[in-house]
Amino acid sequence: MHGFWGVYCPCRERTFDPKLMPIKGVGAYEKLLLHLDFIPHYEMASFARKASAGIVPDRHHPHTLSTLDFQGASSAAAAKAMKTELSRLAAQIKSEDERKFFQQEMDGFYMLFTRFMDEKAKGAKLDWDKIQSPSPEQIVPYKSLAESTSSQELNKLAVLKLNGGLGTTMGCVGPKSAIEVRDGMTFLDLSVRQIEYLNKKHDVNVPFILMNSFNTDEETRRIVQKYATHNINITTFNQSRHPRINKESLLPVPRSPASPIEQWYPPGHGDLYEALYNSGLLDQLLGEGKEYLFVSNVDNLGATVDLNILHHMVESDAEFLMEVTDKTKADIKGGTLVDYNGHIRLLEIAQVPAERVEDFKSVKKFKIFNTNNLWINLKAVKRVLEEESMDLEIIVNNKTTETGEKVIQLETAVGAGIKHFRNAHGVNVPRTRFLPVKSTSDLFLVTSNLYSLSHGQLAVNPKRMFNTVPLVKLGDHFKKVQHFLSRFKTIPHILELDHLTVTGDVTFGADVELRGTVIIVANHGERIDIPSGAILENKVVTGNLRILDH
């Protein structure tokens, strides 16, 4: 049989002429690998991820190596060397089920690696001249959507949060979703409250799904036990675990399947499609009558179920909707939808040639960006995976480990799948549907009086006079959540704030009010205490200001 890994033949001692082998789906590159004796030591196409109910049935994968045409023997040699190393890793696993599970993850990794080498050998680059701003038909304004109050379509919906990230950048240990963000509640608490209220209000049973990574899975499964008595059906599953690649040797960093966790990485949220299929969850959802999946980042507090968007998806027969919103100067690095050769595509900054990065950041040419709130047809996902190739653009992430080793991570973005679905388009939504918390500057905003909280959902305070969100930049003294919290007796009132920059050793008393543009700078060796009850409007504060309790 044939699959990702070339051709399996139980009679390896026989000699075949690749040019004469009448095997369907075997192309020139596979024949080259066969000629190099590049045949697996085990059958890689006949396994499936272990699901809770047992082993998921195998499927034919159409995107075999026959689609790859490497230019140059060095790329083929690197592919062969990688294959040998992956075979050696798998051979160390004694349990058959565990070995199949591991092989399946390496199968997906190997496809990414061979595509990466192929593109590298060919020097494949984006043709910038073919990139155009999306047409009006490709981006639909939210305000043009029909109002919907019907809850009937909710019976066909499931909600999935991308829960693979850690809170390390904000100085926290464990899953980012476990960070407290508002009124003593975590990201996960707020999401559960939203879905629980949705189910109660509309008398439906929308399931809540978490896609974890190997970094977050154990702790998340422990945390969700506290929701056992809630009116919500929670399911978790894991995305893949891929080995980091040594940049010089192009070989996997781990020498054993049990190598330390830092030698592996989650391959980006583009892994969602395969992980959903391989876990058996896709078939389970379809079997329960679910047809639509609302996907969002767990740290986006604005990503709530919207009946108007769901209704629009059903009525327009769109298999994929991406929520986009107007770009500001704070969003210049965000991925954007473009028209590429007449087709809608997601363009990420990592794909942009160095000489075109400033063009990409331009608010004039690319006026919108991807919120990563996605509405996906589950039947279409199954069709695309079984009939077509899900060749998501590869994002090459170069890293340096703590030991100084230069490594490569090959990742993909879930939004890049838009090109594979029928009637796919963007919906330009209000900024309120994009409230990410990536830093303590974002945390400052969502914990302030700029928002109110109702049933787990944040709403902009109606007393806010402007449509825009204030631009907040907090310095390194505020970078970690623990330090951030210690510097505010209470979060300042910011209903009339436009811009806030704070750097250095600065603390805030209770009931401080900030208006207009406020800049507070404590230089090295200086400290500024903003007194309780202070009102700062269009002020620059520098120097030393100490207030001590008597």
N, C-alpha and C positions, 0 to 999 in steps of 0.2 A: 504494500500500500504506500501511498505517498502523502506527505503532509508538510508542515513547516520545515522539517529537518532533512528534506531530501527523500531518497527512496530507501525503503527497508527491504532487505532481502535475507531470508534465513540462510541462504547458501552462499556465504561471503567468500568461500574459497574459489568459487567459480569466477571466470573472467568474462565481463560483458563489454561489448563495444557500445558506448553510449549513443553513438550515431544510429545504431540499429535497434535500440530498445524501444518497443512500441508501447510505452507507458504514457497514458493520457495525463496531460498537465505537466510533464517534465520538459523544461525548457533548456535553453543553451547553458545558463549558469549552473543548473543542476547537473547537466552532463559534464561540465567542467569539474565540478566537485566530485562526481563519480570517478572521473578520470584520475583525480588526485587521491582516489581511495577514500573519499570523504563520505563514508557511510556510517551511520550511528552504530554504537555498540548496543543500543537498545531501541526499541520502537517508540518514537517520540510522538506519533500522531494518534495513538490509541489510548490516551488517558484523558481523564477529566477531573476537575476539582472536586474534592470530597465535600458533599453537602450534608446537612443535618440528617437527611433521610437516607443517605448512602452515597454511592458513586453516581454522578450525573452521567447519562448516556453520552457517548462520543458523538461528534459531528464532523462532517466533512468541512475542511477549511479551504475556501477557494483561493485565499491569497497565499499561495505557495511560493517557494523560491523561484518558480518559473517566471514570475513577474520581474525578477531581478536580473540585471545584466551587468555584471561587474566589468569595469574597464581596468585591466591590469592584474597580473599574477599576484602582486603584493596584497591586494585586497582579498583575493581568494585565499591566500596563505593565512592572512589574519583571521579570516572566517573559519578556516580549518583549525587553526590553533585555539580559537575561542571554543569551537565545538568540542575539541578534545578535552579542554579544561572543564566544560560543563558536564561532559560525560563522566569525568573523573569525580566531580563533586557528587553527582547523582549516585554513583556506584558505592559511595560511602554510607548510604542510607539503607538500613537493613529491612525496615518495615515496607512491604509492598505498597500499601496505601499511601504512606508518607512519601515514598519515592515517587509515586505517580503525581501526587500533589506538587512536589518540588519540581519534577520534570515539566509539568504544565506551566509553572511560573517561568522556568527557564526557556520554555518554548516561546512565550510571548516576548521575553527579553531578547532572545536570539533573533527574532524577526525585526525588532527595533535595531539591533546591532548591525545586521546585514543591510538594512535599508540605509542606516547611517554611513556604513562603509561604501555603499553603492553611490550615494549622493556625494560623498567626499571624493571618490575616484573620478566621478564625472564632472566634479566642480559645479554641481547643480546649484544655481542661484535664482533668486526671485527676479523676474523681469519687471523692474520698477515701472517701465513705460506702460505695462498692461494693467497697472493698478489705477482704478478710478474710484471716486466717491460713489457710494451706493445710490441707486436710482430711487425715486419716490415709492415705487412698487416694492422695493426691497426693505424699506423702513416705514412702518405704519405708525402714525402718532397715536399715543394712548387715548387722547381725547376724542379720536374718531371712532373708538370702539363702542359697540352697542352696550347699553346698561343691561346687566343681568342680575336678577334676584333669585333665579331658579337654582335650587340645590341638587337637582336631579343629576347633573353632570359630575357632582362631587363623588357620587357612588363609583365612578370609574377612575378616580384619582388616587395616587399615592404620592407622598412627600418624602424626598430624600435630601439629607444634609451631608455635605462633604466634611468629614470629621477626621481627616488624617493628620492635621497639624498639631504641633506642640506649642506651648506658651512660652518657649525659651526666649524669644525676642523681647518679651515683656517681663522677663525675669521670673517666670513662673515654672513650676515643675508639673509635668503631666499634660494631658490634652488641653488644648486652648479652650475647648468648649466648657471646661470646668472652672474657668476664671469668673469671678463675680463681677458683674457689669452694672447692675442696677438694683437698688433696694434689696441687697443681699442675695439676689438671684443670678445664676450663671447663664451663659449662652444656652446651655442645654435646658435649664429650667424654663427659660422664656419660650424656647421652641416647643417644649412639651405643653406649656400652658396655652399657646396659640392653637395647636392642633386639638387639644382637649376641648377648648371653647368652641372651635369650629364644629367638632363632632356633636357637641351638645346643642348648639344653636340650630343646626340644620338636621339633626337626628340622622347622622350618617356615621360611617366608620372608615375614615381616611387613615390608612396605616402610616406610621412614621418610621423611616428607615435611616440608619446611620451607616455610611461607608467609612470604616476605620482603616488605619494603616497599622502595620506591626508595631509602630510607636505608640499608638493610642488604644489599641483593641482591648487589652487586658483591663486597664483602668476604666475604660468606658463601660465595659460589660459589668464591672463591679458597681459603677455609679448608677446605671439605669435600673438596678434592682430596687431603688427607692421609689420608682414609679409603678411598682407592681400593683398597687391598689387604685391607680388612676384609670380613668376611662380612655385608655389609649393602647393601641397595639404597636409595640416597638420591636423592630427587627434590626439586628446588626450583621454586617458581613465585612470581609476584609478585601482591600485591594491587594495587588501583588507586591512581592518583595523581590527586588532586582539587585544583582551584585554591582557595586561600583567598579568602574573600569580604570585600570592604571593607564594614564595618558601616554606613557612612553611605550610600554609593551603591548597595549591594547588587549590585555588579558584581565580576567576578573581578579579583584583584590582579595576576596575571601578564598582561603585554601580548604575550607571545610564548610558544610552546610550549617555547622554550629559556630561558625566564626562570629566574633563580636558584632553587636548590632550596628556599630558605626561603619562597618564595611559594606552595609546594604543600604538601599534607599527605596522609598515608594516612588513609582515612576510617573507622578503627576496624576491629576484627576481625569485625564484622558483614558486612563485604565478602567474607568467606570463601566464602559460597555462590555468589555470582555469579562470583567469581574462579576458583573450582574448576571451574565449568561452562565459563566462557569460555576457560580455558586448555586445555581438552580433557582435563584430568586426570581429571575425574569419569567420562567415558566410558571412558577408559583403565583406570581402576581396576575399573569394572564389567565391562569386557571381560576382565580378569584374574581374575574371580571374586570380587573383594572386595565385601563387602556392608556392612561396618561400619567406621566411622571414629572413632578415639579422638583427641579434640582437647584440647590443654592449652597453657598458657602455657609458654614455654621456660624461664622462671625458676622454675617450680614444681618443686622437686626431689622432691616427694612424688607427682607424677603419673606413676605407673608402670602398666603393663598389669596389670589385675586379672581373673583368670579367672572369679571369682564374679560380677562385675558384667557381664562379657561374656555369661556363661551366662544371667544373669537377663534381659538384654536380648533374647536369642534366645527364651527360654521365655515371657516376658511379651508377646512380639510388640510391644514398644515401639519406636517409630521414633526416639525421642529420650530420652536420660537425662541429667540434670544432677546431678553430685555436689555436694551441699551439706554443710556441717558446722556444728556448734553455734557460735553467735556469742559472742564475748567482747567486752570493752570495747575491745580492740584492733581489732575488726572492724566497728565501728558504721557505717562508710561503705560497706561492701560491699553489692552488689546482693543482693536476696532474692527468693525465690519467694512469690507471693501468689495467692490466689483472687480473681479479678476477674470479677464477673458469672457465677460458676460455672465459669470457665475458668482454667487455670493460666497465670500470666504471670510474667515477670521484671520486677522493679521496681528501677530504679537510682536512686541519690540525686539525680542530675541531673534526674529526672522529677518529683521530689517538690516540691509547692508550699512556698514558704519558711516558711509558718506551720505546716507539718506535718513539718519536718525533724527536730525533736526526737522526734516520734512514731516516725519512721522509724528513728532510732538506738536506740530502746528495745529492750532485750534481752527484755523481757516479751512484747511483741506480735509481734515478728519475731525468732524464736529461732534461725534458721539463715541462712546466707548462701551465695552462689554461689562455688564454688572455681574455676569456669571449666574444670573437667574435664568434658568432654562426650562422650557416646557417640551417634553419629548414623548413621541408616540411609541409605546412599548412594542406594538406589533411591528412597527417599522424597524425598530432596533433589531428584533429577531430576524426580519427579512434581510437587512443589510449585512448582519453578521454571517448569515447562512448562504447568501447568494452573491454578495459583492465583497469588495475589499474595504476594510476600515483603515485606510492609510492616513492617519492623522499626522500632520506636520511635526517633525521631530524638533524639540527644543534641546539644544546642547547646553548643559549646565556644568561649567568648569568649577571645580572646587579644589581647595588645598586642605588636607587633613591636619590634625594637630601635630602629627609627626613630620609634616612638611611634604608628604607625598601628593603629587598632582594627580587628580582623578577626574573622570568624566561621568556625569549622570545623563542618561538619555530619557527625556520626559515628553509627555504629550498633554494637550489641553482638551478638556471635554467639549468646549465650545467649537473646536476645530471640526467636530463631526457635522456641523451644519451643512457642509457641501454634499453630504451623502443622502440628504433627506428631501423628499418632494414637497414643493410649496413652502420651503423653509424661508423665513424672513425675520427681520428684527421688529421689535415694538419699542418705540421711544417713550419710556415711562418717566414719571416725575422723579426728581432726585430723592424724594422720600423713600423710594424703594431700594435705595442704595445707601445703607448706613453701616459700613464695615468698621470693625474695631481692630485695626492693625497695629496700633501704637497707643501709648498713654495720651497722646494728643487727641485721638479719636475717643478714648475713654472719657476724657474731660468733657467732650461735647455731649455724649449720651447720658452722662450722669448729672448734667446741668438742668436748669429750668427751661432750657430750649425745648425739651421734650417732656411729655407726660406718658405714663404707662397705664395701659388698660388691657386686661386679659393677655398679658405677655407681649403686647404690641406697642411699639413706640409711636407716638403721634406728635407732630410739631405743635408747640404751644401757639394757640390762635393769636396771642398777643404779640408774636414776632411779626414785625412790620415788613420784613424783606423775605423774598423767596429763596435767597441763597443762604448757605450755611457758613458761619464764620470760619475764616482760615486761622487755624491754631497751630503754633509751632512751639513745643516745649523742649528745652535743652536736655543735656545728658543727666542732669541732676534729677530729672523727672522720668527717666527712661524706664525704670522698673516699677511695677505696680506698687510694691511695698514702699518705695521712696516717694512715688507720686502721692499716695494716700497720706504719708506723714507730713507733706508740705501744705496741705489744705485743712483748716479746721472745718470748713464747709466749702463745697464747690461754689465759686462766685456766680452771681446772677449775670447772664450774658445775653438777654433778649435784644439789646441794642448794640451788641458787639459786631464789628466787621472783621477785625484782624487782631490777633494776640501773639506776640513773640516774647518768650521768657527764657533767659539763659543765666546760668550761674546759680549761686546759693540764694534762692528766693523762697520765702514762705508767705502764706496768705492766712489772714485771720478769718473770723466768721462774717458772713453777710457782706462780703465785698461785692461791689457792682462795677462791671467793666463795660464801657461804651465806646463806640467808634473804633479807632486804632490805638492800641495800647502796647508799648514796648518797654519791657523791664529787663535791664542788663546789670548783673552784678559781676564785675570783673574778678579776676583771680585774687583771693585774699579778702574780698569784700562780701558783705551779706546785706540783703534787703528783706525786711519784714514789712509786708503790707498790712496796716492795722485793721482790726475788725471795724466793719461799717464804712470803710473807705469807698469813695466813688471816684473812679479814674475814667476820664473821658478825653480821648485824643491826647494822651500824655506819654512822654518818654521819661522813664525813671532810671537813674543811674547812681553810682556811688555807694554809700553806706547808709543804711537806715535800720537801727536796732531798737526794738521795743521789748522791754523786759517786765515781767510781772513783779510788782513791789511787795 
